[in-house]
Amino acid sequence: MTWLHRVSDGMSRLLGGHPSARELGLKRPDFVAEGLSLEKVNDLDGALTSYRLALRTQPDDPKILLNMAIVFTKSGRSDEAIRSYRKILESMPTHPGATYGLAFLLAKKGDTDGAIQNLETFLATAPSGGENARWLSHARATLRVWRGEPAEVPATAADVVGREPVDTPVRHAAVRDMQPDDQRDDVHGDLQGLKATGTDGLRHGNDR
């Protein structure tokens, strides 16, 4: 900032003028962190409002859209969740969290072909290793059932989805954790208080 800008800002404050753009930038709220905090206490409408405000400054940001899809799912608004996932896939066709989350929502709505297509994409492109190994294994078993192939343990598609419902906190944690390799830093924002207390070590919110 030049000395002229500093003098101008100082005079503006002295005369009761509006804060400078620089000051406003420093004070800009973190709407994503706010949304995650509201989601934690099950204020889903408030969380959606925060995520929408975040989108104003970061239009079509896949991380924000992913959070919105999860909240829509928790709220039982599956059509809006599907639209949010598909919005991500318009710019990132192989986004692992979006393909995985969308697959199970489509299966729940009876669109088995769409569910299979998205789960196949997930299996072909998702990063392997770490916590993802658990979800890759489950996705392979689920895909066999959806295709009507013999499963390692006989089960119906309803059994598979029933064991791991799409709207459970653990699945939401998995979707949030599934990021492309080049976007894995700072995925969660401020997730203090969202860590699971169970043995899976995954982060999650609270469902109704």
DAWO-V629010 format. One line per field, one symbol per residue. ss: DSSP state (@ for helix, = for strand, . for the rest). psi: psi as a letter, one per 30 degrees, with the letter a starting at -180 (. if undefined). Layout:
ss: ???
psi: ???
//
This chain:
ss: ..@@@@@@@@@@@@......@@@@@@@...@@@@@@@@@@...@@@@@@@@@@@@@@....@@@@@@@@@@@@@...@@@@@@@@@@@@@@....@@@@@@@@@@@@@...@@@@@@@@@@@@@@......@@@@@@@@@@@@@@@@.........@@@@@@@.....@@@@@@@@@...@@@...........=.......=.....
psi: kleeeeeeeeeeeeggallleeeeefgkljfeeeeeeeeeggieeeeeeeeeeefefikgkeeeeeeeeeeeeefgieeeeeeeeeeefefifgjeeeeeeeeeeeeffgieeeeeeeeeeeeffkkllbffeeeeeeeeeeeeeefglklejklleeeeeeeikfgleeeeeeeefjlleggfkhefbjgkfgkkfaffglklakl.
//
